[in-house]
């Protein structure tokens, strides 16, 4: 019963705070867009926005490993497994500069979708081949301008926590632009916030592990499917190792 009541108050706080935080995002955009061409400050503010809900939730404990492997001066095609909507907040907690690739339906979410537009994140209609081609052009432009790209290559959230087959769009992009692939592994988010449900049911440790970037010279003779399979073969044992090291639940 306590978790249920807390969940109600937590989600009311999330919705109410979006009014105030988005107002700050809009003001920041108005002040900085003439000179901040990559929208670095706008994205940094979005990272704070996403992180604050994890920081303030006493039932979620975030543990990040390997953050030093992210070179803030470099550009990556970053890919991660996908267990929960909470993954978006967790990735923001890494505080490095990137553009999300997101399904177009997320644009319709009040405040969140508007903030995506302010940040010029990349949107795709998954049912449209034309939209896919536009998404690839937008990503190439952002990479050229110095922004990393962040993609969930499974395409949707995993219901059982296992890593599904990876779509090859992210890896085609990495090959075309000769950009390092940055593999990221998440665990615990599916328990902290299940795909179907909104009630926070237990104390959960959410773990993030950044793996070694894959140098583009290592895959210059590969095709996108081969690179996709290679990255999946790296993510799966890393996820298994994380689960072996920790049961995923923090001490009360």
Secondary structure, 3 states (H helix, E strand, C coil): CHHHHHHHHHHHHHHHHHHHHHHHHHHHHHHHCCCCCCCHHHHHHHHHHHHHHHHCCCCEEEEEECHHHCCCCCCEEEEECCCCCHHHHHHHCCCCCEEEEEEHHHHHCCCHHHHHHHHCCEEECCCCHHHHHHHHHHHHHHHHHCCEEEECCCCCCCCCCCCCCCCCHHHHHHHHHCCEEEEEEEECHHHHCCCCCCCCCCCEEEEEEECCCECHHHHCCCCHHHHHHHHHHHHHHHHHHHHHHCCCCCCC
